[in-house]
Amino acid sequence: MDKKRVLILTQEMKPYLVATEIAEITRQLPQYIQDNGMEIRVLMPRFGSINERRHRLHEVVRLSGMNIIVDNDDYPLIIKVASVPGARMQVYFLDNDDFFKRKTVFRDPKEAFYDDNADRMIFFCKGALETIRRMDWPPDIIHCHGWMTSLVPLYLKTAYKGDPVFRTTKVVYSVYKNSFTETLSEEFMVKALINDAIGGKELKVFEKLDNAAMTMGGMTYADGVILGNAGMDAEMNGSLKKLGKPILPFLNGEDYLSAYQNFYEELGGK
């Protein structure tokens, strides 16, 4: 029997970038599920604050060289990889000088929210799916962590629906507390489109352009939802009930890792 394949998409991971509890979860989870018989891949942005020498990142030439379209502009995608210290596990980093060279993550040195955070998000979501296609590694489960990944469930259910690599993929979206209070650029609603596969109707759930809208968009198109923070059950219960999605409530302690794996198994995949 083939191992179930799980792709972890995240905007942060310990020890490379630690901003919220996502970093700890995405460090523990892939190692746990790998140790328990699943095959894993982890993809995240290569933000400029990630020290390449310290973490021994190096380019994966066979995966690099693609261009990702955001609106009408092409941006080169460079793929780098590093081995996680103390684990038999690698992390793939998506890099581009226009979006990720700067030394801060989502805000400039004066704490202003970057105007192009929407473009950076779109680039990452498209780039992640194109990277998996180039790997020719059909995932059974894609687990998205953080608002920056919230377009992936939509893309999988629309533009990539007929792609053989993703034909049987189920997508899980983890919900976390809001991490920004600003709104993304209004151009998001145009730039996030993909040819004729996605229109304004599909993107309508994102139209408020705030953190809550990104979360709702991720939940709407996911096959299952996990609550990643304590105290979120009441806040999200109404929305989730309307969506009718399988949901895993917040779990504290080490048991959450086995619960996540069981949730994957229940959702299925190929």
Contacts in CASP RR format, 6 or more apart in sequence:
PFRMAT RR
TARGET T0000
AUTHOR 0000-0000-0000
METHOD contacts of the structure
MODEL  1
MDKKRVLILTQEMKPYLVATEIAEITRQLPQYIQDNGMEIRVLMPRFGSI
NERRHRLHEVVRLSGMNIIVDNDDYPLIIKVASVPGARMQVYFLDNDDFF
KRKTVFRDPKEAFYDDNADRMIFFCKGALETIRRMDWPPDIIHCHGWMTS
LVPLYLKTAYKGDPVFRTTKVVYSVYKNSFTETLSEEFMVKALINDAIGG
KELKVFEKLDNAAMTMGGMTYADGVILGNAGMDAEMNGSLKKLGKPILPF
LNGEDYLSAYQNFYEELGGK
3 37 0 8 1.000
3 38 0 8 1.000
3 39 0 8 1.000
4 37 0 8 1.000
4 38 0 8 1.000
4 39 0 8 1.000
4 140 0 8 1.000
4 141 0 8 1.000
4 264 0 8 1.000
4 265 0 8 1.000
4 269 0 8 1.000
5 38 0 8 1.000
5 39 0 8 1.000
5 40 0 8 1.000
5 41 0 8 1.000
5 137 0 8 1.000
5 138 0 8 1.000
5 139 0 8 1.000
5 140 0 8 1.000
5 141 0 8 1.000
6 30 0 8 1.000
6 33 0 8 1.000
6 38 0 8 1.000
6 39 0 8 1.000
6 40 0 8 1.000
6 41 0 8 1.000
6 139 0 8 1.000
6 140 0 8 1.000
6 141 0 8 1.000
6 142 0 8 1.000
6 143 0 8 1.000
6 264 0 8 1.000
7 40 0 8 1.000
7 41 0 8 1.000
7 42 0 8 1.000
7 43 0 8 1.000
7 132 0 8 1.000
7 137 0 8 1.000
7 139 0 8 1.000
7 141 0 8 1.000
7 142 0 8 1.000
7 143 0 8 1.000
8 26 0 8 1.000
8 29 0 8 1.000
8 30 0 8 1.000
8 40 0 8 1.000
8 41 0 8 1.000
8 42 0 8 1.000
8 43 0 8 1.000
8 143 0 8 1.000
8 145 0 8 1.000
9 43 0 8 1.000
9 44 0 8 1.000
9 128 0 8 1.000
9 142 0 8 1.000
9 143 0 8 1.000
9 144 0 8 1.000
9 145 0 8 1.000
9 149 0 8 1.000
9 152 0 8 1.000
10 22 0 8 1.000
10 26 0 8 1.000
10 42 0 8 1.000
10 43 0 8 1.000
10 44 0 8 1.000
10 144 0 8 1.000
10 145 0 8 1.000
10 146 0 8 1.000
10 149 0 8 1.000
11 17 0 8 1.000
11 22 0 8 1.000
11 44 0 8 1.000
11 45 0 8 1.000
11 124 0 8 1.000
11 145 0 8 1.000
11 146 0 8 1.000
11 147 0 8 1.000
11 148 0 8 1.000
11 149 0 8 1.000
12 18 0 8 1.000
12 19 0 8 1.000
12 20 0 8 1.000
12 22 0 8 1.000
12 23 0 8 1.000
12 26 0 8 1.000
12 44 0 8 1.000
13 22 0 8 1.000
13 23 0 8 1.000
13 26 0 8 1.000
13 27 0 8 1.000
13 42 0 8 1.000
13 44 0 8 1.000
13 91 0 8 1.000
14 23 0 8 1.000
14 24 0 8 1.000
14 26 0 8 1.000
14 27 0 8 1.000
15 27 0 8 1.000
15 55 0 8 1.000
15 85 0 8 1.000
16 44 0 8 1.000
16 50 0 8 1.000
16 55 0 8 1.000
16 82 0 8 1.000
16 91 0 8 1.000
16 93 0 8 1.000
17 23 0 8 1.000
17 44 0 8 1.000
17 47 0 8 1.000
17 49 0 8 1.000
17 50 0 8 1.000
17 105 0 8 1.000
18 24 0 8 1.000
19 105 0 8 1.000
19 179 0 8 1.000
20 176 0 8 1.000
20 179 0 8 1.000
21 176 0 8 1.000
21 228 0 8 1.000
21 229 0 8 1.000
22 145 0 8 1.000
22 146 0 8 1.000
22 174 0 8 1.000
22 176 0 8 1.000
25 145 0 8 1.000
25 174 0 8 1.000
25 228 0 8 1.000
26 42 0 8 1.000
26 44 0 8 1.000
26 145 0 8 1.000
27 84 0 8 1.000
28 257 0 8 1.000
29 143 0 8 1.000
29 257 0 8 1.000
29 260 0 8 1.000
30 40 0 8 1.000
30 42 0 8 1.000
30 89 0 8 1.000
31 84 0 8 1.000
31 87 0 8 1.000
31 89 0 8 1.000
32 257 0 8 1.000
32 258 0 8 1.000
32 260 0 8 1.000
32 261 0 8 1.000
33 40 0 8 1.000
33 257 0 8 1.000
33 260 0 8 1.000
33 261 0 8 1.000
33 264 0 8 1.000
34 40 0 8 1.000
34 88 0 8 1.000
34 89 0 8 1.000
36 258 0 8 1.000
36 261 0 8 1.000
38 261 0 8 1.000
38 264 0 8 1.000
40 89 0 8 1.000
41 92 0 8 1.000
41 132 0 8 1.000
41 135 0 8 1.000
41 137 0 8 1.000
41 139 0 8 1.000
42 89 0 8 1.000
42 90 0 8 1.000
42 91 0 8 1.000
42 92 0 8 1.000
43 91 0 8 1.000
43 92 0 8 1.000
43 93 0 8 1.000
43 94 0 8 1.000
43 128 0 8 1.000
43 131 0 8 1.000
43 132 0 8 1.000
44 91 0 8 1.000
44 92 0 8 1.000
44 93 0 8 1.000
44 94 0 8 1.000
45 93 0 8 1.000
45 94 0 8 1.000
45 95 0 8 1.000
45 99 0 8 1.000
45 100 0 8 1.000
45 120 0 8 1.000
45 124 0 8 1.000
45 148 0 8 1.000
46 52 0 8 1.000
46 57 0 8 1.000
46 78 0 8 1.000
46 80 0 8 1.000
46 93 0 8 1.000
46 94 0 8 1.000
46 95 0 8 1.000
46 100 0 8 1.000
47 100 0 8 1.000
47 102 0 8 1.000
47 105 0 8 1.000
48 100 0 8 1.000
48 101 0 8 1.000
48 102 0 8 1.000
48 103 0 8 1.000
49 103 0 8 1.000
49 104 0 8 1.000
49 105 0 8 1.000
50 57 0 8 1.000
50 93 0 8 1.000
52 80 0 8 1.000
55 82 0 8 1.000
56 82 0 8 1.000
56 83 0 8 1.000
57 80 0 8 1.000
57 81 0 8 1.000
57 82 0 8 1.000
57 93 0 8 1.000
58 80 0 8 1.000
58 81 0 8 1.000
58 82 0 8 1.000
59 78 0 8 1.000
59 79 0 8 1.000
59 80 0 8 1.000
60 79 0 8 1.000
60 80 0 8 1.000
60 81 0 8 1.000
60 92 0 8 1.000
62 134 0 8 1.000
63 79 0 8 1.000
63 92 0 8 1.000
63 131 0 8 1.000
63 134 0 8 1.000
63 135 0 8 1.000
64 77 0 8 1.000
64 78 0 8 1.000
64 79 0 8 1.000
65 76 0 8 1.000
65 77 0 8 1.000
65 78 0 8 1.000
66 76 0 8 1.000
66 77 0 8 1.000
66 127 0 8 1.000
66 130 0 8 1.000
66 131 0 8 1.000
66 134 0 8 1.000
67 74 0 8 1.000
67 75 0 8 1.000
67 76 0 8 1.000
67 77 0 8 1.000
68 74 0 8 1.000
68 75 0 8 1.000
68 76 0 8 1.000
68 77 0 8 1.000
68 96 0 8 1.000
68 123 0 8 1.000
68 126 0 8 1.000
68 127 0 8 1.000
68 130 0 8 1.000
69 75 0 8 1.000
69 126 0 8 1.000
70 119 0 8 1.000
70 122 0 8 1.000
70 123 0 8 1.000
70 126 0 8 1.000
70 191 0 8 1.000
71 119 0 8 1.000
71 187 0 8 1.000
71 190 0 8 1.000
71 191 0 8 1.000
75 96 0 8 1.000
75 98 0 8 1.000
75 99 0 8 1.000
75 123 0 8 1.000
76 96 0 8 1.000
77 94 0 8 1.000
77 95 0 8 1.000
77 96 0 8 1.000
77 123 0 8 1.000
77 127 0 8 1.000
77 130 0 8 1.000
77 131 0 8 1.000
78 94 0 8 1.000
78 95 0 8 1.000
78 96 0 8 1.000
79 92 0 8 1.000
79 93 0 8 1.000
79 94 0 8 1.000
79 95 0 8 1.000
79 131 0 8 1.000
80 92 0 8 1.000
80 93 0 8 1.000
80 95 0 8 1.000
81 90 0 8 1.000
81 91 0 8 1.000
81 92 0 8 1.000
81 93 0 8 1.000
82 90 0 8 1.000
82 91 0 8 1.000
82 93 0 8 1.000
83 89 0 8 1.000
83 90 0 8 1.000
84 90 0 8 1.000
84 91 0 8 1.000
92 131 0 8 1.000
94 100 0 8 1.000
94 123 0 8 1.000
94 124 0 8 1.000
94 127 0 8 1.000
94 128 0 8 1.000
94 131 0 8 1.000
96 123 0 8 1.000
99 116 0 8 1.000
99 119 0 8 1.000
99 120 0 8 1.000
99 123 0 8 1.000
99 124 0 8 1.000
100 120 0 8 1.000
102 108 0 8 1.000
102 114 0 8 1.000
106 113 0 8 1.000
106 114 0 8 1.000
106 117 0 8 1.000
106 180 0 8 1.000
107 113 0 8 1.000
107 114 0 8 1.000
108 114 0 8 1.000
113 180 0 8 1.000
113 182 0 8 1.000
114 120 0 8 1.000
115 185 0 8 1.000
116 185 0 8 1.000
117 184 0 8 1.000
117 185 0 8 1.000
118 184 0 8 1.000
118 185 0 8 1.000
118 187 0 8 1.000
118 188 0 8 1.000
118 191 0 8 1.000
118 192 0 8 1.000
118 209 0 8 1.000
119 185 0 8 1.000
119 187 0 8 1.000
119 191 0 8 1.000
120 148 0 8 1.000
121 147 0 8 1.000
121 148 0 8 1.000
121 150 0 8 1.000
121 151 0 8 1.000
121 184 0 8 1.000
121 188 0 8 1.000
122 151 0 8 1.000
122 188 0 8 1.000
122 191 0 8 1.000
122 192 0 8 1.000
124 148 0 8 1.000
124 149 0 8 1.000
125 148 0 8 1.000
125 149 0 8 1.000
125 150 0 8 1.000
125 151 0 8 1.000
125 152 0 8 1.000
125 155 0 8 1.000
126 155 0 8 1.000
126 194 0 8 1.000
128 149 0 8 1.000
128 152 0 8 1.000
129 152 0 8 1.000
129 155 0 8 1.000
129 156 0 8 1.000
129 160 0 8 1.000
129 166 0 8 1.000
132 139 0 8 1.000
132 165 0 8 1.000
132 166 0 8 1.000
133 163 0 8 1.000
133 165 0 8 1.000
136 165 0 8 1.000
137 165 0 8 1.000
138 164 0 8 1.000
138 165 0 8 1.000
138 166 0 8 1.000
138 167 0 8 1.000
138 168 0 8 1.000
138 169 0 8 1.000
138 270 0 8 1.000
139 166 0 8 1.000
139 169 0 8 1.000
140 168 0 8 1.000
140 169 0 8 1.000
140 170 0 8 1.000
140 264 0 8 1.000
140 268 0 8 1.000
140 269 0 8 1.000
140 270 0 8 1.000
141 169 0 8 1.000
141 170 0 8 1.000
141 171 0 8 1.000
141 172 0 8 1.000
141 264 0 8 1.000
141 267 0 8 1.000
141 268 0 8 1.000
141 269 0 8 1.000
142 152 0 8 1.000
142 156 0 8 1.000
142 169 0 8 1.000
142 170 0 8 1.000
142 171 0 8 1.000
142 172 0 8 1.000
143 171 0 8 1.000
143 172 0 8 1.000
143 174 0 8 1.000
143 260 0 8 1.000
143 264 0 8 1.000
144 150 0 8 1.000
144 152 0 8 1.000
144 153 0 8 1.000
144 171 0 8 1.000
144 172 0 8 1.000
144 173 0 8 1.000
144 174 0 8 1.000
144 218 0 8 1.000
144 222 0 8 1.000
145 174 0 8 1.000
145 176 0 8 1.000
146 174 0 8 1.000
146 176 0 8 1.000
146 179 0 8 1.000
147 179 0 8 1.000
147 180 0 8 1.000
147 211 0 8 1.000
147 214 0 8 1.000
147 215 0 8 1.000
149 173 0 8 1.000
150 173 0 8 1.000
150 206 0 8 1.000
150 214 0 8 1.000
150 215 0 8 1.000
150 217 0 8 1.000
150 218 0 8 1.000
151 192 0 8 1.000
151 218 0 8 1.000
152 171 0 8 1.000
152 218 0 8 1.000
153 171 0 8 1.000
153 173 0 8 1.000
153 217 0 8 1.000
153 218 0 8 1.000
153 220 0 8 1.000
153 221 0 8 1.000
153 222 0 8 1.000
153 223 0 8 1.000
154 198 0 8 1.000
154 202 0 8 1.000
154 203 0 8 1.000
154 217 0 8 1.000
154 218 0 8 1.000
154 220 0 8 1.000
154 221 0 8 1.000
155 194 0 8 1.000
155 198 0 8 1.000
156 166 0 8 1.000
156 169 0 8 1.000
156 171 0 8 1.000
156 221 0 8 1.000
157 171 0 8 1.000
157 221 0 8 1.000
158 194 0 8 1.000
158 197 0 8 1.000
158 198 0 8 1.000
158 202 0 8 1.000
159 194 0 8 1.000
159 195 0 8 1.000
159 197 0 8 1.000
159 198 0 8 1.000
160 166 0 8 1.000
161 197 0 8 1.000
167 270 0 8 1.000
168 269 0 8 1.000
168 270 0 8 1.000
169 269 0 8 1.000
169 270 0 8 1.000
170 223 0 8 1.000
170 224 0 8 1.000
170 267 0 8 1.000
170 268 0 8 1.000
170 269 0 8 1.000
171 221 0 8 1.000
171 222 0 8 1.000
171 223 0 8 1.000
171 224 0 8 1.000
172 222 0 8 1.000
172 223 0 8 1.000
172 224 0 8 1.000
172 225 0 8 1.000
172 226 0 8 1.000
172 263 0 8 1.000
172 264 0 8 1.000
172 267 0 8 1.000
173 218 0 8 1.000
173 219 0 8 1.000
173 222 0 8 1.000
173 224 0 8 1.000
173 225 0 8 1.000
173 226 0 8 1.000
174 225 0 8 1.000
174 226 0 8 1.000
174 227 0 8 1.000
174 228 0 8 1.000
175 215 0 8 1.000
175 219 0 8 1.000
175 225 0 8 1.000
175 226 0 8 1.000
175 227 0 8 1.000
175 228 0 8 1.000
175 229 0 8 1.000
175 232 0 8 1.000
175 236 0 8 1.000
176 215 0 8 1.000
176 228 0 8 1.000
176 229 0 8 1.000
177 229 0 8 1.000
177 232 0 8 1.000
178 210 0 8 1.000
178 211 0 8 1.000
178 212 0 8 1.000
178 215 0 8 1.000
179 211 0 8 1.000
180 210 0 8 1.000
180 211 0 8 1.000
181 210 0 8 1.000
181 211 0 8 1.000
182 210 0 8 1.000
183 208 0 8 1.000
183 209 0 8 1.000
183 210 0 8 1.000
184 209 0 8 1.000
184 210 0 8 1.000
184 214 0 8 1.000
185 209 0 8 1.000
186 209 0 8 1.000
188 206 0 8 1.000
188 209 0 8 1.000
189 200 0 8 1.000
189 203 0 8 1.000
189 206 0 8 1.000
189 207 0 8 1.000
189 209 0 8 1.000
192 198 0 8 1.000
192 203 0 8 1.000
192 206 0 8 1.000
193 199 0 8 1.000
193 200 0 8 1.000
193 203 0 8 1.000
205 213 0 8 1.000
205 216 0 8 1.000
205 217 0 8 1.000
205 220 0 8 1.000
206 213 0 8 1.000
206 214 0 8 1.000
206 216 0 8 1.000
206 217 0 8 1.000
207 213 0 8 1.000
216 239 0 8 1.000
219 225 0 8 1.000
219 236 0 8 1.000
219 239 0 8 1.000
219 240 0 8 1.000
219 243 0 8 1.000
219 245 0 8 1.000
220 243 0 8 1.000
222 245 0 8 1.000
223 245 0 8 1.000
223 246 0 8 1.000
223 267 0 8 1.000
224 245 0 8 1.000
224 246 0 8 1.000
224 247 0 8 1.000
224 248 0 8 1.000
224 263 0 8 1.000
224 267 0 8 1.000
225 236 0 8 1.000
225 240 0 8 1.000
225 243 0 8 1.000
225 245 0 8 1.000
225 246 0 8 1.000
225 247 0 8 1.000
225 248 0 8 1.000
226 247 0 8 1.000
226 248 0 8 1.000
226 260 0 8 1.000
226 263 0 8 1.000
227 233 0 8 1.000
227 236 0 8 1.000
227 247 0 8 1.000
227 248 0 8 1.000
227 249 0 8 1.000
227 250 0 8 1.000
228 250 0 8 1.000
229 250 0 8 1.000
230 250 0 8 1.000
230 252 0 8 1.000
231 250 0 8 1.000
232 250 0 8 1.000
233 249 0 8 1.000
233 250 0 8 1.000
240 247 0 8 1.000
246 263 0 8 1.000
246 266 0 8 1.000
246 267 0 8 1.000
248 259 0 8 1.000
248 260 0 8 1.000
248 263 0 8 1.000
251 259 0 8 1.000
END
